[in-house]
Amino acid sequence: MKVRIIYAKWPKLKYQPEFHLPPHGPVVFASALPDDVEICFTDEHVTDIDFDDDADIIFMSVMLTCQIPRAWEIADEFRKRGKTVIFGGIATQLHADETLQHGDSVFLGEAEGRMEGVLGDFRKGQLKKVYDYHAIFPDINLVKTARRDILDRELYNFRGIQMVDLVHASRGCRFNCFPCCTPYLGGRQFRPRPIDKVLEELESIPNNRIFMVDNSLAQDDQWEKDLFREMAPLKKKWISHPIKDDPEILDLAAKAGAWYVYQAVVDMSDHIRDRIKRYKDHGILVEGTIILGCDKIGKSPAHDEDEIKKLVDFLLEIDLDMAEFTILTPFPGSNIRKQYQSEKRILHNDWSKYTCDKAVFQPHMITPEALEKMYDYAWETFYAESSREMRMAKLFLDVLKKEKKDGTHRRYDTRNKRKWGKRRSAASS
Ligand code: SF4
């Protein structure tokens, strides 16, 4: 049996540089398919879709809400040609009812241990319309090393620089932040993968640069310490979401190759200022993630023009290495959506505009139009003196320095190219 996994294109944010990371969801999904299945992959960000494909099944892997309208279009086109289309991925879970109209089947939940059944049903001509495993999580031990061999590596670089490979060491999140759908999708229980399996996966990746895409690494102190201790000998350089603000853990993270973190900046408190400083004191760079348009949070007033201006000044003052601004977006499955729905503050459900750079809700202290203007203001002011490209170049110089110091830069340049070459020739797409 031959299947094709398709990853539909979504609109990039206005201020994001045009580069594409190798996607994670499709390669993790591919690892859950039985060994005898021939897997081909198309990422529409980097390759055109061939609608005359001879695959037996088209799997639409959909991660983002703003990706789903295009995924529906693609699916409709394939189904017109008589192809069987199955939807999966986290955005499919968030938009299951609408997606049912565009697929022969929708798969809701995590795929491990379940695809043999789905493909068996397909072979018997008994594919179900819905496979609902939402919030019924498979044994985390079933998560295998992702099938990165289905990717065409050459397509994922930025001006000749090889980008990071994405890996996850855990699923679920014990936190329950107001704008986030992760608790709904992945559950409130932290589900770490066995560390030896994470290491095995990291070792299988010739690329020295990794993005640990775990929701937050700061979930379980002992696990975090063990993970970093075990990772250190690999000498990978990695990006992640927050690391626990603890001197011992930050020290272990730095020794394990922490390169930079994405850290939410929700207010202008000393707590945030000190948190950023502690990362930097450990040689870990920080990209702030800042959501604009929030209501009052704790002691922080709701965002209006003045508040956003003060916030941008604060970010410059605390010397963030990078900042990523988004407009608060009430995604299905999030707490904030429930609240705004009850307050009748959702302006529309045009999912193609749920891109985090548009105001799709009524903010508390500012008009939607003014909020979009302040979004431009934030990007332009933060990057006025040192452009995003300049700051990205500095991040890469930092990692080069780290790699040269421990001798991994050479390994990255030479041995890896040979390894990937071998894998590519064995790949099935
Ligand atoms: S924002 Fe991050 S830490 Fe908060 S619930 Fe979502 S994944 Fe967890």
Residues whose N, C-alpha, C, O or C-beta is under 5 A from the ligand:
A	BS01	SF4	C173 F175 N176 C177 C180 T182 N215 S216
